Amino acid sequence: MNWRISQSESRSRYLAKYNSQEAALYDSWVRQISAEDNAAYLDDLRDHVTINPGMKILEAGAGTGGMSVVLATVQGIHLTALEPCIPMLELLKQKPELHSVETVTGFTDSPLDQTLFPKATFDLIVSRQLVNGLYDPLAAFRNWHHWLKPTGTLIVTDGFYGRSSWTGQWEEEVDVLPISASQSLALVPYLLEQTGFRIQIVSEMTRTNLCPSIRTKRFLVIAQPIPAH
C-alpha cells in the first residue's frame, strides 16, 4: 500500500471538489480583496522585481484570477493564466480587466505538463497560494525552470499554513500534499535549489501582511534559473 493516493487520483479529487459552486465561493473571497490590498501585494513584489511592459508572464495556478488582477495593473504585459479547473477559468475570464489574458487549462506539477509551453517562453513566472497545494512540487519547479528564459525570474508567494488550516472537505489533503502545512521559510527555497534555481530573495511580505484581508502571514521567494551546462 502506498503512503498516499496517486497523482491522477489527487487531480481527480481536486477537480471534483472545485465544481462551479465551490469555484464561485472561492471567487467571492477573491473579490473581497480591495484595490489597496492588491497594491500592497504588487509593491511587495516590486521591491525586488521589475515588471516591464512587453514581458511575457505566466501565472501558475491562476484560480479565478486574483493574482492576475494584480499583475494586469502593469500596462503592456503579455499575461498567461494556467489553471486546471475550468469553472475557475470561466470566472477569471468574466473579469473585465482580464479579457486580454490568455488562458490555458492544465496542471503544472507532472513531467508530462512540461509540454504545455515551449522551453524558455516566459520572462516571469508567478505563483500565489499554489505551492502548498502541489502534489509534486519538484516536478512543478523543474517545469517552471524549463519554461523560464535563462534571464527570467520566478516569484513564489504562499502562506504559513498549519494543519488546522485544512478544514472540511480539504482536511484529507494535508497528508497528501508535501508543502500543505509548512511553517518554515527554508523549505521552498531549498527545494528550488534542488531543481536548478539560484535564490535571490526569501522574506515575509511586509506590506501584504499588514492588510486587513490577510489572516495567514504570507512569504515571498524570488529565484532565477541556473543555466544547464
N, C-alpha and C positions, 0 to 999 in steps of 0.2 A: 504493500500500500504506500502510495506517495504521500509526502508530508503536506501537500496542498493540491487543490484541483489543477487541471491542466490550463494552459493559457487559452485554448479555444473555449473551455467551459467558463473561464473567468470573463472572457469577452462577451459571450452569450448572456451571461448573468448581468453584466453591466448594461448591455443594450435593452434587456428586458426590464430592468429597473428604471431606466430613463425613457419611459414611454412619454407620450405627449403631455400627460397630466404632470408627471414629475419634472419634465423639462420646463413646463410653464411655471411651476413652483420655484424651481431654481432661478428662472429668469426674473421672477418677481423680486428676489433678493438682489439680483444684479441691478435692477432698475432703481433700487433704493439708494444705490451709491451716488453721492452727489458729485456735481462737477468739481467742487473744491477737493473732494477726496481723490477724484481721478487726477487732478492737477498735482496733488501731493505725491501720488504714485509716479507720475511722469517726472516730477522734479527729482525724486529719489534715484530714478534711472539716469537722468541727465547729469547728475553729479559725477558720473563715471563713464558714460557712453554718449557719444554724439550721434544723433539721429538726423540724417540729412535728406532733403528731397532727392528723389531718384533711387533711394536704397530699396533693394528687394528684401522684404521682411516676411518671415514665417512665424505665425503664432501656432504653436503645437498644443493641441488640446484646447481649442478655442471656446468650447462650450457655446453659450448664446452671445458671445462677443464682448464680454466685459473688458478684457484687455485690449481687444481690437478697437473699442471705442476710445481708449486712452491713446493708443498708437495713432489712430486716424486723425487726432488733433494736429499731428505734424503734416503739413501740406506737402503733396508731391511724392509721397512714398508709394511703393507698389506692395500691397499687403495681401498675403495669402493666409487663409484660416483653415487649419487642418483639424477635423473633429470626426469621430466615428459615428456619433449619434445624429441621425437625420432630423428628428424633432428639434434638437438643439440648433442645428444649422439653419433650419427653417425660421426659427425665431431670430437668429443672428441676421439673416437676410432681410427681415422686416424692419430693421433699424435704419432710418433714413441716412445716417452718417456712414453706413457700411455698405451702401448699394454698389460701390465700385470694388469691393473686396472680392477676390477670387476665393471660392470655397472648394475644398477637397474633402471628400468623405473617406476616412481611414484612420486606423490606429497608427501608433508611432513606435511601438516597443517590441517588434519582432524583426529578425533579419530579413524576412520577406517584405516588410514595409519599406525597406530601403529603395525599392524600385518606384516608389511614389514620385520621387523627384530625381532629376539627374545630379550627378556629382557637382559640387561647387556652384550651386544655384543661388544661394542667399548670402546677403551681406550681414544679416542679423537674424537670429532665431531667438524667440522669446517664449518662455512657458510660465504661466501663472497658476498656482494651485493645481499642478499636474503631477509632479514627481511623486507626491505622496500616494497617488493612485495608480502608479505604473506596476504592472505585473513583472516586467523585466527592465529595470532602469538601465542596466548596462547595455542592452540592445538598443534602447532609445538613444542613449548618449552616443553610441557608435553611429547610429543613423544620422544624428544631428551633426556629428563630425564630418560625415560623408557629404551632407547637403550644404554645409557651410563653405564659402570661398576661403582660400588659405589665409586671407586677411580679414575674415569675418569674425563676428563676436556672438557669443551665446550668453543670454541672460536667463537665469533661473530664479524665480521667486516662489516662495512657499511659506507655510506656517509651521509653528512649533506645536503640532498636534499630538495629543496623548491618546491613550486607548479609550478614554472616556469621551473623546470627540466623535467616535464612530458609534452612532446610535441607530435604533430602529432597524430597517432592512439593511443598513450599511454595516452593522456591527460584525457580521460574519466575514467582512473583508479584512479586518485588522490583522489577521494572521495569514493572509494570502498575499498581501502587498508589502514588499520589503521595507519601504520607507513610510509606511502608514502612520507611524507613531514615533518619529524621531524627535528628540529634544536637543540634538547636538548641531552646532554649526559646522562640524567637521565631516559629517557623513557624505553629503552631496559633493563637496569639492574633492574629497578622497576618491569617490567613485569616478568623478570626471577625470581626475588624473590617471586613473587606471585605463581610461578609454581614449587617451591621446590629447587631453586638453592641458593647457597651461593656465593656472588660476591667476586672475588679476585682482579680484575683489571678493571678500567674504565679510558681510556685515549685516546687522539688523537694519530695517528700513525706517530711518529716524522720523521722517515726516508722516509716512503712512501709518506708523504705529500710534501716532497721536490723534488719528481721525476717529470720530465717534462711531463709525461703522465697523471698525476693526475690533473684534473680540479676541482673536488669537494673534499674537505678535507675528509679524512677517520678517523673513530674512531674504537676503539677496546674494547670489553668487554670479560673478561675471568671469567668463573664461574665453580663451581663444584656442583654436585648433593648432596643435603642433604638426607641421607638415610631415607626412610619411617619407622616409628616405628609401 
